[in-house]
Amino acid sequence: MIDSAREFIRLRNSEIIEEYTRAAHEEASLQTWKEVIELYPDYKTWVIHNKTVPLEILEELASDPNSDVRSKVARKRKISPFIIEILANDPDEEVRYALACNTKISLINIKLINRADSDWLKQSIGEIITRKENKLT
């Protein structure tokens, strides 16, 4: 178990493969994840990358001011209805596209993604919807 924000950063920056891998696979307490986010904001995407990161942390990061962080949350296989709802109406079309590309969200949810403000997004999500519908038939 990762015991502190400092340990997570050390593991993530390690050149020793076993330590680097721990940063991506080991659990940490909710408090540790919150400390990483607060003290090391440049490492938010690496928090998202961790396989055991709690939904509560992902839900918090789904509203992050940084669109790259929100995009990483949108692509995370561990995703909640709350995250889908927030990101389906994200102001950044790239974040909404990332959500549409997430293989864990349903066709119904993909259809709910706001694409009214972007011709590119309308076309791209339309293609995703068509592919998914074709797989169903």
A tleap script that builds the chain and sets N, CA, C and O, in Angstrom:
source leaprc.protein.ff14SB
mol = sequence {
  NMET ILE ASP SER ALA ARG GLU PHE ILE ARG
  LEU ARG ASN SER GLU ILE ILE GLU GLU TYR
  THR ARG ALA ALA HIE GLU GLU ALA SER LEU
  GLN THR TRP LYS GLU VAL ILE GLU LEU TYR
  PRO ASP TYR LYS THR TRP VAL ILE HIE ASN
  LYS THR VAL PRO LEU GLU ILE LEU GLU GLU
  LEU ALA SER ASP PRO ASN SER ASP VAL ARG
  SER LYS VAL ALA ARG LYS ARG LYS ILE SER
  PRO PHE ILE ILE GLU ILE LEU ALA ASN ASP
  PRO ASP GLU GLU VAL ARG TYR ALA LEU ALA
  CYS ASN THR LYS ILE SER LEU ILE ASN ILE
  LYS LEU ILE ASN ARG ALA ASP SER ASP TRP
  LEU LYS GLN SER ILE GLY GLU ILE ILE THR
  ARG LYS GLU ASN LYS LEU CTHR
}
set mol.1.N position { 0.848 -1.189 0.000 }
set mol.1.CA position { 0.000 0.000 0.000 }
set mol.1.C position { 0.888 1.245 0.000 }
set mol.1.O position { 1.910 1.305 0.683 }
set mol.2.N position { 0.469 2.227 -0.781 }
set mol.2.CA position { 1.183 3.500 -0.823 }
set mol.2.C position { 0.708 4.326 0.366 }
set mol.2.O position { -0.489 4.568 0.521 }
set mol.3.N position { 1.652 4.758 1.209 }
set mol.3.CA position { 1.300 5.364 2.486 }
set mol.3.C position { 1.282 6.880 2.514 }
set mol.3.O position { 0.790 7.461 3.482 }
set mol.4.N position { 1.800 7.542 1.491 }
set mol.4.CA position { 1.828 9.007 1.525 }
set mol.4.C position { 1.941 9.576 0.117 }
set mol.4.O position { 2.317 8.877 -0.824 }
set mol.5.N position { 1.612 10.839 -0.006 }
set mol.5.CA position { 1.749 11.522 -1.293 }
set mol.5.C position { 3.210 11.500 -1.734 }
set mol.5.O position { 3.508 11.265 -2.905 }
set mol.6.N position { 4.094 11.739 -0.817 }
set mol.6.CA position { 5.528 11.748 -1.139 }
set mol.6.C position { 5.984 10.389 -1.668 }
set mol.6.O position { 6.765 10.318 -2.616 }
set mol.7.N position { 5.491 9.310 -1.049 }
set mol.7.CA position { 5.864 7.974 -1.523 }
set mol.7.C position { 5.337 7.743 -2.945 }
set mol.7.O position { 6.046 7.185 -3.783 }
set mol.8.N position { 4.106 8.165 -3.219 }
set mol.8.CA position { 3.546 8.004 -4.563 }
set mol.8.C position { 4.423 8.714 -5.599 }
set mol.8.O position { 4.727 8.153 -6.652 }
set mol.9.N position { 4.824 9.942 -5.294 }
set mol.9.CA position { 5.649 10.719 -6.224 }
set mol.9.C position { 7.006 10.028 -6.418 }
set mol.9.O position { 7.512 9.950 -7.537 }
set mol.10.N position { 7.582 9.537 -5.336 }
set mol.10.CA position { 8.867 8.839 -5.436 }
set mol.10.C position { 8.733 7.592 -6.306 }
set mol.10.O position { 9.578 7.335 -7.164 }
set mol.11.N position { 7.679 6.824 -6.087 }
set mol.11.CA position { 7.464 5.605 -6.875 }
set mol.11.C position { 7.231 5.947 -8.344 }
set mol.11.O position { 7.779 5.300 -9.236 }
set mol.12.N position { 6.433 6.944 -8.578 }
set mol.12.CA position { 6.107 7.342 -9.956 }
set mol.12.C position { 7.355 7.806 -10.712 }
set mol.12.O position { 7.470 7.582 -11.917 }
set mol.13.N position { 8.266 8.438 -10.022 }
set mol.13.CA position { 9.474 8.968 -10.661 }
set mol.13.C position { 10.647 8.001 -10.636 }
set mol.13.O position { 11.721 8.307 -11.155 }
set mol.14.N position { 10.448 6.856 -10.046 }
set mol.14.CA position { 11.527 5.889 -9.923 }
set mol.14.C position { 11.906 5.299 -11.284 }
set mol.14.O position { 11.062 5.128 -12.164 }
set mol.15.N position { 13.173 5.001 -11.427 }
set mol.15.CA position { 13.651 4.305 -12.619 }
set mol.15.C position { 13.675 2.796 -12.408 }
set mol.15.O position { 14.007 2.040 -13.321 }
set mol.16.N position { 13.327 2.371 -11.222 }
set mol.16.CA position { 13.237 0.942 -10.905 }
set mol.16.C position { 11.833 0.478 -11.288 }
set mol.16.O position { 10.843 0.946 -10.725 }
set mol.17.N position { 11.753 -0.426 -12.229 }
set mol.17.CA position { 10.470 -0.837 -12.801 }
set mol.17.C position { 9.475 -1.323 -11.747 }
set mol.17.O position { 8.284 -1.030 -11.852 }
set mol.18.N position { 9.928 -2.045 -10.754 }
set mol.18.CA position { 9.028 -2.549 -9.705 }
set mol.18.C position { 8.400 -1.398 -8.926 }
set mol.18.O position { 7.225 -1.456 -8.564 }
set mol.19.N position { 9.182 -0.354 -8.671 }
set mol.19.CA position { 8.647 0.802 -7.937 }
set mol.19.C position { 7.691 1.597 -8.819 }
set mol.19.O position { 6.617 2.002 -8.375 }
set mol.20.N position { 8.080 1.814 -10.046 }
set mol.20.CA position { 7.239 2.545 -10.996 }
set mol.20.C position { 5.890 1.834 -11.158 }
set mol.20.O position { 4.841 2.475 -11.213 }
set mol.21.N position { 5.936 0.511 -11.232 }
set mol.21.CA position { 4.724 -0.294 -11.378 }
set mol.21.C position { 3.841 -0.182 -10.139 }
set mol.21.O position { 2.616 -0.172 -10.251 }
set mol.22.N position { 4.447 -0.097 -8.975 }
set mol.22.CA position { 3.658 0.072 -7.747 }
set mol.22.C position { 2.805 1.332 -7.814 }
set mol.22.O position { 1.666 1.329 -7.347 }
set mol.23.N position { 3.333 2.401 -8.383 }
set mol.23.CA position { 2.583 3.656 -8.482 }
set mol.23.C position { 1.329 3.491 -9.343 }
set mol.23.O position { 0.350 4.214 -9.160 }
set mol.24.N position { 1.358 2.559 -10.262 }
set mol.24.CA position { 0.216 2.341 -11.145 }
set mol.24.C position { -0.767 1.296 -10.633 }
set mol.24.O position { -1.913 1.249 -11.080 }
set mol.25.N position { -0.318 0.449 -9.686 }
set mol.25.CA position { -1.157 -0.689 -9.306 }
set mol.25.C position { -1.528 -0.768 -7.832 }
set mol.25.O position { -2.502 -1.437 -7.486 }
set mol.26.N position { -0.796 -0.121 -6.971 }
set mol.26.CA position { -1.074 -0.271 -5.542 }
set mol.26.C position { -2.107 0.722 -5.039 }
set mol.26.O position { -2.234 1.839 -5.539 }
set mol.27.N position { -2.830 0.276 -4.039 }
set mol.27.CA position { -3.835 1.119 -3.403 }
set mol.27.C position { -3.178 2.173 -2.524 }
set mol.27.O position { -2.031 2.039 -2.099 }
set mol.28.N position { -3.943 3.217 -2.271 }
set mol.28.CA position { -3.577 4.253 -1.304 }
set mol.28.C position { -4.877 4.691 -0.643 }
set mol.28.O position { -5.961 4.490 -1.191 }
set mol.29.N position { -4.762 5.279 0.516 }
set mol.29.CA position { -5.967 5.763 1.201 }
set mol.29.C position { -6.542 6.956 0.452 }
set mol.29.O position { -5.854 7.610 -0.332 }
set mol.30.N position { -7.794 7.218 0.705 }
set mol.30.CA position { -8.447 8.383 0.122 }
set mol.30.C position { -7.680 9.654 0.479 }
set mol.30.O position { -7.506 10.538 -0.360 }
set mol.31.N position { -7.231 9.739 1.707 }
set mol.31.CA position { -6.470 10.908 2.159 }
set mol.31.C position { -5.161 11.056 1.378 }
set mol.31.O position { -4.770 12.169 1.028 }
set mol.32.N position { -4.495 9.956 1.109 }
set mol.32.CA position { -3.243 10.020 0.343 }
set mol.32.C position { -3.505 10.552 -1.057 }
set mol.32.O position { -2.762 11.403 -1.545 }
set mol.33.N position { -4.559 10.057 -1.712 }
set mol.33.CA position { -4.869 10.556 -3.056 }
set mol.33.C position { -5.185 12.048 -3.016 }
set mol.33.O position { -4.749 12.801 -3.888 }
set mol.34.N position { -5.934 12.472 -2.018 }
set mol.34.CA position { -6.265 13.898 -1.902 }
set mol.34.C position { -5.007 14.743 -1.685 }
set mol.34.O position { -4.898 15.850 -2.213 }
set mol.35.N position { -4.075 14.222 -0.918 }
set mol.35.CA position { -2.818 14.939 -0.697 }
set mol.35.C position { -2.000 15.039 -1.984 }
set mol.35.O position { -1.403 16.079 -2.259 }
set mol.36.N position { -1.971 13.972 -2.765 }
set mol.36.CA position { -1.244 14.027 -4.044 }
set mol.36.C position { -1.843 15.124 -4.916 }
set mol.36.O position { -1.116 15.937 -5.487 }
set mol.37.N position { -3.164 15.145 -5.017 }
set mol.37.CA position { -3.851 16.138 -5.848 }
set mol.37.C position { -3.570 17.557 -5.360 }
set mol.37.O position { -3.333 18.462 -6.159 }
set mol.38.N position { -3.599 17.737 -4.064 }
set mol.38.CA position { -3.395 19.077 -3.493 }
set mol.38.C position { -1.934 19.523 -3.558 }
set mol.38.O position { -1.645 20.651 -3.954 }
set mol.39.N position { -1.024 18.645 -3.173 }
set mol.39.CA position { 0.381 19.030 -3.066 }
set mol.39.C position { 1.154 18.894 -4.382 }
set mol.39.O position { 2.146 19.590 -4.599 }
set mol.40.N position { 0.698 18.003 -5.249 }
set mol.40.CA position { 1.403 17.734 -6.510 }
set mol.40.C position { 0.406 17.744 -7.678 }
set mol.40.O position { 0.180 16.704 -8.297 }
set mol.41.N position { -0.182 18.884 -7.983 }
set mol.41.CA position { -1.231 18.921 -9.013 }
set mol.41.C position { -0.774 18.448 -10.390 }
set mol.41.O position { -1.600 18.011 -11.193 }
set mol.42.N position { 0.509 18.525 -10.674 }
set mol.42.CA position { 1.010 18.042 -11.969 }
set mol.42.C position { 0.928 16.517 -12.090 }
set mol.42.O position { 1.140 15.970 -13.172 }
set mol.43.N position { 0.627 15.839 -10.998 }
set mol.43.CA position { 0.563 14.373 -10.990 }
set mol.43.C position { -0.875 13.845 -10.996 }
set mol.43.O position { -1.101 12.652 -10.792 }
set mol.44.N position { -1.838 14.730 -11.227 }
set mol.44.CA position { -3.240 14.287 -11.244 }
set mol.44.C position { -3.472 13.190 -12.279 }
set mol.44.O position { -4.187 12.224 -12.014 }
set mol.45.N position { -2.869 13.338 -13.453 }
set mol.45.CA position { -3.087 12.307 -14.476 }
set mol.45.C position { -2.498 10.967 -14.054 }
set mol.45.O position { -2.985 9.916 -14.473 }
set mol.46.N position { -1.452 10.995 -13.226 }
set mol.46.CA position { -0.868 9.737 -12.743 }
set mol.46.C position { -1.724 9.133 -11.641 }
set mol.46.O position { -1.725 7.916 -11.461 }
set mol.47.N position { -2.445 9.953 -10.908 }
set mol.47.CA position { -3.420 9.439 -9.942 }
set mol.47.C position { -4.507 8.695 -10.718 }
set mol.47.O position { -4.896 7.588 -10.345 }
set mol.48.N position { -4.992 9.306 -11.793 }
set mol.48.CA position { -6.028 8.684 -12.620 }
set mol.48.C position { -5.524 7.372 -13.210 }
set mol.48.O position { -6.285 6.412 -13.327 }
set mol.49.N position { -4.268 7.325 -13.576 }
set mol.49.CA position { -3.658 6.136 -14.179 }
set mol.49.C position { -3.629 4.936 -13.225 }
set mol.49.O position { -3.619 3.790 -13.674 }
set mol.50.N position { -3.617 5.194 -11.925 }
set mol.50.CA position { -3.568 4.118 -10.947 }
set mol.50.C position { -4.812 3.235 -11.076 }
set mol.50.O position { -5.933 3.737 -11.156 }
set mol.51.N position { -4.605 1.927 -11.094 }
set mol.51.CA position { -5.700 0.968 -11.307 }
set mol.51.C position { -6.683 0.894 -10.139 }
set mol.51.O position { -7.808 0.423 -10.311 }
set mol.52.N position { -6.275 1.352 -8.956 }
set mol.52.CA position { -7.112 1.206 -7.770 }
set mol.52.C position { -7.695 2.528 -7.281 }
set mol.52.O position { -8.337 2.562 -6.231 }
set mol.53.N position { -7.488 3.597 -8.009 }
set mol.53.CA position { -7.947 4.906 -7.546 }
set mol.53.C position { -9.468 4.865 -7.319 }
set mol.53.O position { -10.204 4.363 -8.169 }
set mol.54.N position { -9.936 5.386 -6.187 }
set mol.54.CA position { -11.371 5.322 -5.875 }
set mol.54.C position { -12.220 6.219 -6.790 }
set mol.54.O position { -11.758 7.250 -7.279 }
set mol.55.N position { -13.455 5.800 -7.001 }
set mol.55.CA position { -14.386 6.598 -7.794 }
set mol.55.C position { -14.538 8.008 -7.229 }
set mol.55.O position { -14.688 8.964 -7.990 }
set mol.56.N position { -14.501 8.145 -5.940 }
set mol.56.CA position { -14.627 9.471 -5.314 }
set mol.56.C position { -13.570 10.435 -5.842 }
set mol.56.O position { -13.863 11.606 -6.083 }
set mol.57.N position { -12.361 9.959 -6.019 }
set mol.57.CA position { -11.277 10.792 -6.547 }
set mol.57.C position { -11.526 11.091 -8.024 }
set mol.57.O position { -11.339 12.225 -8.463 }
set mol.58.N position { -11.938 10.102 -8.780 }
set mol.58.CA position { -12.240 10.320 -10.195 }
set mol.58.C position { -13.390 11.314 -10.360 }
set mol.58.O position { -13.367 12.153 -11.261 }
set mol.59.N position { -14.385 11.216 -9.494 }
set mol.59.CA position { -15.509 12.151 -9.559 }
set mol.59.C position { -15.060 13.578 -9.251 }
set mol.59.O position { -15.550 14.530 -9.857 }
set mol.60.N position { -14.147 13.721 -8.326 }
set mol.60.CA position { -13.588 15.042 -8.030 }
set mol.60.C position { -12.804 15.572 -9.233 }
set mol.60.O position { -12.946 16.738 -9.600 }
set mol.61.N position { -11.998 14.742 -9.834 }
set mol.61.CA position { -11.165 15.166 -10.959 }
set mol.61.C position { -11.968 15.385 -12.241 }
set mol.61.O position { -11.482 16.034 -13.166 }
set mol.62.N position { -13.180 14.857 -12.307 }
set mol.62.CA position { -14.037 15.079 -13.476 }
set mol.62.C position { -14.433 16.546 -13.621 }
set mol.62.O position { -14.879 16.975 -14.685 }
set mol.63.N position { -14.268 17.303 -12.553 }
set mol.63.CA position { -14.571 18.741 -12.588 }
set mol.63.C position { -13.304 19.589 -12.527 }
set mol.63.O position { -13.380 20.794 -12.285 }
set mol.64.N position { -12.166 18.991 -12.739 }
set mol.64.CA position { -10.894 19.720 -12.679 }
set mol.64.C position { -10.857 20.811 -13.751 }
set mol.64.O position { -11.411 20.628 -14.835 }
set mol.65.N position { -10.215 21.935 -13.460 }
set mol.65.CA position { -10.111 23.007 -14.468 }
set mol.65.C position { -9.292 22.606 -15.704 }
set mol.65.O position { -9.461 23.191 -16.774 }
set mol.66.N position { -8.419 21.624 -15.563 }
set mol.66.CA position { -7.547 21.207 -16.654 }
set mol.66.C position { -8.273 20.184 -17.540 }
set mol.66.O position { -8.652 19.110 -17.073 }
set mol.67.N position { -8.459 20.523 -18.809 }
set mol.67.CA position { -9.186 19.625 -19.709 }
set mol.67.C position { -8.441 18.314 -19.954 }
set mol.67.O position { -9.073 17.295 -20.228 }
set mol.68.N position { -7.106 18.322 -19.859 }
set mol.68.CA position { -6.350 17.076 -20.016 }
set mol.68.C position { -6.680 16.106 -18.884 }
set mol.68.O position { -6.796 14.901 -19.110 }
set mol.69.N position { -6.831 16.623 -17.681 }
set mol.69.CA position { -7.206 15.790 -16.538 }
set mol.69.C position { -8.609 15.220 -16.757 }
set mol.69.O position { -8.835 14.026 -16.560 }
set mol.70.N position { -9.545 16.074 -17.164 }
set mol.70.CA position { -10.919 15.598 -17.397 }
set mol.70.C position { -10.964 14.568 -18.519 }
set mol.70.O position { -11.734 13.610 -18.458 }
set mol.71.N position { -10.141 14.766 -19.540 }
set mol.71.CA position { -10.084 13.817 -20.649 }
set mol.71.C position { -9.584 12.446 -20.182 }
set mol.71.O position { -10.088 11.414 -20.624 }
set mol.72.N position { -8.604 12.443 -19.300 }
set mol.72.CA position { -8.085 11.173 -18.761 }
set mol.72.C position { -9.164 10.473 -17.929 }
set mol.72.O position { -9.296 9.250 -17.983 }
set mol.73.N position { -9.927 11.245 -17.168 }
set mol.73.CA position { -11.034 10.653 -16.404 }
set mol.73.C position { -12.052 10.056 -17.370 }
set mol.73.O position { -12.559 8.958 -17.138 }
set mol.74.N position { -12.353 10.769 -18.444 }
set mol.74.CA position { -13.342 10.305 -19.431 }
set mol.74.C position { -12.949 8.968 -20.047 }
set mol.74.O position { -13.819 8.176 -20.410 }
set mol.75.N position { -11.664 8.710 -20.169 }
set mol.75.CA position { -11.184 7.468 -20.782 }
set mol.75.C position { -11.037 6.317 -19.780 }
set mol.75.O position { -10.826 5.171 -20.176 }
set mol.76.N position { -11.147 6.621 -18.499 }
set mol.76.CA position { -10.956 5.607 -17.457 }
set mol.76.C position { -12.070 4.565 -17.529 }
set mol.76.O position { -13.250 4.911 -17.589 }
set mol.77.N position { -11.697 3.314 -17.521 }
set mol.77.CA position { -12.695 2.235 -17.587 }
set mol.77.C position { -13.577 2.208 -16.340 }
set mol.77.O position { -14.750 1.844 -16.407 }
set mol.78.N position { -13.010 2.590 -15.221 }
set mol.78.CA position { -13.792 2.688 -13.989 }
set mol.78.C position { -14.501 4.040 -14.034 }
set mol.78.O position { -13.892 5.078 -13.777 }
set mol.79.N position { -15.783 4.017 -14.361 }
set mol.79.CA position { -16.510 5.275 -14.557 }
set mol.79.C position { -17.907 5.137 -13.960 }
set mol.79.O position { -18.519 4.070 -14.023 }
set mol.80.N position { -18.395 6.210 -13.389 }
set mol.80.CA position { -19.702 6.191 -12.734 }
set mol.80.C position { -20.718 6.999 -13.544 }
set mol.80.O position { -20.337 7.808 -14.389 }
set mol.81.N position { -22.003 6.781 -13.289 }
set mol.81.CA position { -23.030 7.603 -13.945 }
set mol.81.C position { -22.834 9.101 -13.666 }
set mol.81.O position { -23.107 9.936 -14.528 }
set mol.82.N position { -22.367 9.431 -12.473 }
set mol.82.CA position { -22.106 10.829 -12.124 }
set mol.82.C position { -21.034 11.430 -13.037 }
set mol.82.O position { -21.192 12.544 -13.535 }
set mol.83.N position { -19.958 10.698 -13.252 }
set mol.83.CA position { -18.877 11.174 -14.128 }
set mol.83.C position { -19.384 11.313 -15.554 }
set mol.83.O position { -19.089 12.304 -16.222 }
set mol.84.N position { -20.136 10.341 -16.023 }
set mol.84.CA position { -20.676 10.393 -17.384 }
set mol.84.C position { -21.548 11.636 -17.546 }
set mol.84.O position { -21.444 12.349 -18.545 }
set mol.85.N position { -22.394 11.887 -16.575 }
set mol.85.CA position { -23.285 13.045 -16.645 }
set mol.85.C position { -22.504 14.363 -16.715 }
set mol.85.O position { -22.832 15.243 -17.511 }
set mol.86.N position { -21.489 14.489 -15.892 }
set mol.86.CA position { -20.683 15.713 -15.888 }
set mol.86.C position { -19.946 15.881 -17.213 }
set mol.86.O position { -19.996 16.948 -17.825 }
set mol.87.N position { -19.268 14.837 -17.650 }
set mol.87.CA position { -18.407 14.947 -18.824 }
set mol.87.C position { -19.183 14.959 -20.140 }
set mol.87.O position { -18.662 15.426 -21.153 }
set mol.88.N position { -20.406 14.459 -20.144 }
set mol.88.CA position { -21.225 14.492 -21.360 }
set mol.88.C position { -21.542 15.928 -21.779 }
set mol.88.O position { -21.873 16.184 -22.937 }
set mol.89.N position { -21.441 16.842 -20.849 }
set mol.89.CA position { -21.713 18.256 -21.130 }
set mol.89.C position { -20.490 19.123 -20.887 }
set mol.89.O position { -20.619 20.327 -20.666 }
set mol.90.N position { -19.319 18.533 -20.924 }
set mol.90.CA position { -18.083 19.276 -20.686 }
set mol.90.C position { -17.942 20.387 -21.734 }
set mol.90.O position { -18.335 20.206 -22.887 }
set mol.91.N position { -17.386 21.526 -21.337 }
set mol.91.CA position { -17.198 22.609 -22.312 }
set mol.91.C position { -16.175 22.284 -23.405 }
set mol.91.O position { -16.182 22.920 -24.459 }
set mol.92.N position { -15.304 21.313 -23.171 }
set mol.92.CA position { -14.259 20.966 -24.129 }
set mol.92.C position { -14.711 19.769 -24.972 }
set mol.92.O position { -14.999 18.698 -24.438 }
set mol.93.N position { -14.769 19.962 -26.283 }
set mol.93.CA position { -15.230 18.886 -27.164 }
set mol.93.C position { -14.303 17.680 -27.141 }
set mol.93.O position { -14.760 16.559 -27.364 }
set mol.94.N position { -13.023 17.875 -26.880 }
set mol.94.CA position { -12.077 16.751 -26.801 }
set mol.94.C position { -12.403 15.851 -25.608 }
set mol.94.O position { -12.244 14.633 -25.684 }
set mol.95.N position { -12.857 16.453 -24.513 }
set mol.95.CA position { -13.240 15.676 -23.332 }
set mol.95.C position { -14.481 14.848 -23.665 }
set mol.95.O position { -14.553 13.667 -23.325 }
set mol.96.N position { -15.436 15.457 -24.314 }
set mol.96.CA position { -16.657 14.731 -24.694 }
set mol.96.C position { -16.344 13.613 -25.681 }
set mol.96.O position { -16.939 12.538 -25.617 }
set mol.97.N position { -15.411 13.867 -26.591 }
set mol.97.CA position { -15.006 12.819 -27.532 }
set mol.97.C position { -14.328 11.663 -26.782 }
set mol.97.O position { -14.589 10.494 -27.069 }
set mol.98.N position { -13.467 11.994 -25.833 }
set mol.98.CA position { -12.807 10.956 -25.036 }
set mol.98.C position { -13.851 10.093 -24.323 }
set mol.98.O position { -13.700 8.874 -24.234 }
set mol.99.N position { -14.893 10.722 -23.825 }
set mol.99.CA position { -15.966 9.978 -23.162 }
set mol.99.C position { -16.660 9.044 -24.152 }
set mol.99.O position { -16.949 7.891 -23.831 }
set mol.100.N position { -16.923 9.547 -25.347 }
set mol.100.CA position { -17.580 8.723 -26.365 }
set mol.100.C position { -16.728 7.512 -26.740 }
set mol.100.O position { -17.263 6.466 -27.105 }
set mol.101.N position { -15.411 7.650 -26.651 }
set mol.101.CA position { -14.492 6.560 -26.997 }
set mol.101.C position { -14.328 5.534 -25.877 }
set mol.101.O position { -13.749 4.469 -26.089 }
set mol.102.N position { -14.831 5.850 -24.698 }
set mol.102.CA position { -14.709 4.939 -23.566 }
set mol.102.C position { -15.560 3.696 -23.832 }
set mol.102.O position { -16.779 3.787 -23.981 }
set mol.103.N position { -14.915 2.553 -23.889 }
set mol.103.CA position { -15.624 1.311 -24.220 }
set mol.103.C position { -16.570 0.841 -23.126 }
set mol.103.O position { -17.370 -0.067 -23.351 }
set mol.104.N position { -16.491 1.440 -21.950 }
set mol.104.CA position { -17.340 1.018 -20.842 }
set mol.104.C position { -18.673 1.754 -20.775 }
set mol.104.O position { -19.543 1.372 -19.992 }
set mol.105.N position { -18.852 2.796 -21.577 }
set mol.105.CA position { -20.143 3.481 -21.493 }
set mol.105.C position { -21.085 2.944 -22.566 }
set mol.105.O position { -20.667 2.539 -23.650 }
set mol.106.N position { -22.338 2.957 -22.231 }
set mol.106.CA position { -23.350 2.359 -23.099 }
set mol.106.C position { -23.683 3.256 -24.290 }
set mol.106.O position { -23.388 4.451 -24.300 }
set mol.107.N position { -24.292 2.653 -25.268 }
set mol.107.CA position { -24.752 3.374 -26.447 }
set mol.107.C position { -25.729 4.481 -26.041 }
set mol.107.O position { -25.684 5.583 -26.588 }
set mol.108.N position { -26.590 4.192 -25.106 }
set mol.108.CA position { -27.550 5.197 -24.625 }
set mol.108.C position { -26.815 6.414 -24.075 }
set mol.108.O position { -27.194 7.551 -24.358 }
set mol.109.N position { -25.770 6.180 -23.292 }
set mol.109.CA position { -25.012 7.296 -22.729 }
set mol.109.C position { -24.227 8.048 -23.795 }
set mol.109.O position { -24.084 9.268 -23.713 }
set mol.110.N position { -23.722 7.342 -24.781 }
set mol.110.CA position { -23.012 8.020 -25.868 }
set mol.110.C position { -23.967 8.978 -26.588 }
set mol.110.O position { -23.591 10.093 -26.950 }
set mol.111.N position { -25.194 8.527 -26.786 }
set mol.111.CA position { -26.176 9.374 -27.463 }
set mol.111.C position { -26.540 10.620 -26.653 }
set mol.111.O position { -27.047 11.595 -27.206 }
set mol.112.N position { -26.282 10.588 -25.351 }
set mol.112.CA position { -26.594 11.737 -24.493 }
set mol.112.C position { -25.477 12.789 -24.465 }
set mol.112.O position { -25.658 13.865 -23.896 }
set mol.113.N position { -24.338 12.489 -25.069 }
set mol.113.CA position { -23.215 13.431 -25.066 }
set mol.113.C position { -23.571 14.649 -25.919 }
set mol.113.O position { -23.999 14.521 -27.066 }
set mol.114.N position { -23.386 15.808 -25.342 }
set mol.114.CA position { -23.675 17.062 -26.034 }
set mol.114.C position { -22.709 17.237 -27.207 }
set mol.114.O position { -21.491 17.265 -27.030 }
set mol.115.N position { -23.269 17.350 -28.384 }
set mol.115.CA position { -22.447 17.576 -29.562 }
set mol.115.C position { -23.013 18.687 -30.436 }
set mol.115.O position { -22.619 18.846 -31.591 }
set mol.116.N position { -23.941 19.452 -29.872 }
set mol.116.CA position { -24.641 20.493 -30.618 }
set mol.116.C position { -23.726 21.640 -31.054 }
set mol.116.O position { -24.022 22.324 -32.034 }
set mol.117.N position { -22.633 21.854 -30.347 }
set mol.117.CA position { -21.771 23.008 -30.624 }
set mol.117.C position { -20.587 22.683 -31.525 }
set mol.117.O position { -19.721 23.535 -31.727 }
set mol.118.N position { -20.528 21.470 -32.071 }
set mol.118.CA position { -19.348 21.071 -32.827 }
set mol.118.C position { -19.714 20.116 -33.962 }
set mol.118.O position { -20.166 18.995 -33.727 }
set mol.119.N position { -19.512 20.576 -35.187 }
set mol.119.CA position { -19.763 19.695 -36.335 }
set mol.119.C position { -18.829 18.492 -36.317 }
set mol.119.O position { -19.236 17.377 -36.642 }
set mol.120.N position { -17.564 18.723 -35.933 }
set mol.120.CA position { -16.595 17.629 -35.851 }
set mol.120.C position { -17.076 16.568 -34.860 }
set mol.120.O position { -17.009 15.370 -35.136 }
set mol.121.N position { -17.562 17.027 -33.702 }
set mol.121.CA position { -18.013 16.090 -32.679 }
set mol.121.C position { -19.277 15.361 -33.130 }
set mol.121.O position { -19.425 14.165 -32.879 }
set mol.122.N position { -20.191 16.075 -33.796 }
set mol.122.CA position { -21.400 15.426 -34.325 }
set mol.122.C position { -21.015 14.273 -35.242 }
set mol.122.O position { -21.548 13.169 -35.131 }
set mol.123.N position { -20.089 14.543 -36.144 }
set mol.123.CA position { -19.672 13.516 -37.096 }
set mol.123.C position { -18.939 12.377 -36.388 }
set mol.123.O position { -19.228 11.206 -36.635 }
set mol.124.N position { -18.002 12.711 -35.520 }
set mol.124.CA position { -17.193 11.691 -34.842 }
set mol.124.C position { -18.040 10.798 -33.951 }
set mol.124.O position { -17.896 9.576 -33.979 }
set mol.125.N position { -18.915 11.392 -33.168 }
set mol.125.CA position { -19.769 10.584 -32.289 }
set mol.125.C position { -20.810 9.841 -33.118 }
set mol.125.O position { -21.192 8.724 -32.772 }
set mol.126.N position { -21.269 10.444 -34.199 }
set mol.126.CA position { -22.185 9.744 -35.098 }
set mol.126.C position { -21.575 8.459 -35.623 }
set mol.126.O position { -22.252 7.435 -35.713 }
set mol.127.N position { -20.290 8.509 -35.974 }
set mol.127.CA position { -19.590 7.319 -36.450 }
set mol.127.C position { -19.464 6.267 -35.352 }
set mol.127.O position { -19.619 5.074 -35.612 }
set mol.128.N position { -19.184 6.704 -34.133 }
set mol.128.CA position { -19.093 5.769 -32.996 }
set mol.128.C position { -20.444 5.102 -32.769 }
set mol.128.O position { -20.516 3.891 -32.564 }
set mol.129.N position { -21.510 5.888 -32.805 }
set mol.129.CA position { -22.860 5.345 -32.611 }
set mol.129.C position { -23.186 4.324 -33.701 }
set mol.129.O position { -23.708 3.248 -33.408 }
set mol.130.N position { -22.885 4.653 -34.937 }
set mol.130.CA position { -23.147 3.745 -36.058 }
set mol.130.C position { -22.409 2.420 -35.877 }
set mol.130.O position { -22.988 1.351 -36.073 }
set mol.131.N position { -21.124 2.492 -35.500 }
set mol.131.CA position { -20.340 1.258 -35.286 }
set mol.131.C position { -20.952 0.420 -34.174 }
set mol.131.O position { -21.074 -0.798 -34.311 }
set mol.132.N position { -21.338 1.059 -33.074 }
set mol.132.CA position { -21.928 0.303 -31.957 }
set mol.132.C position { -23.270 -0.296 -32.338 }
set mol.132.O position { -23.567 -1.433 -31.971 }
set mol.133.N position { -24.086 0.455 -33.073 }
set mol.133.CA position { -25.381 -0.081 -33.500 }
set mol.133.C position { -25.198 -1.249 -34.459 }
set mol.133.O position { -25.956 -2.218 -34.408 }
set mol.134.N position { -24.202 -1.164 -35.331 }
set mol.134.CA position { -23.938 -2.267 -36.264 }
set mol.134.C position { -23.492 -3.533 -35.541 }
set mol.134.O position { -23.778 -4.644 -35.989 }
set mol.135.N position { -22.791 -3.364 -34.423 }
set mol.135.CA position { -22.368 -4.539 -33.646 }
set mol.135.C position { -23.540 -5.217 -32.969 }
set mol.135.O position { -23.493 -6.411 -32.675 }
set mol.136.N position { -24.604 -4.445 -32.719 }
set mol.136.CA position { -25.779 -4.990 -32.047 }
set mol.136.C position { -26.668 -5.789 -32.988 }
set mol.136.O position { -27.479 -6.602 -32.545 }
set mol.137.N position { -26.514 -5.554 -34.292 }
set mol.137.CA position { -27.396 -6.238 -35.243 }
set mol.137.C position { -26.722 -7.420 -35.892 }
set mol.137.O position { -27.331 -8.101 -36.717 }
savepdb mol mol.pdb
quit
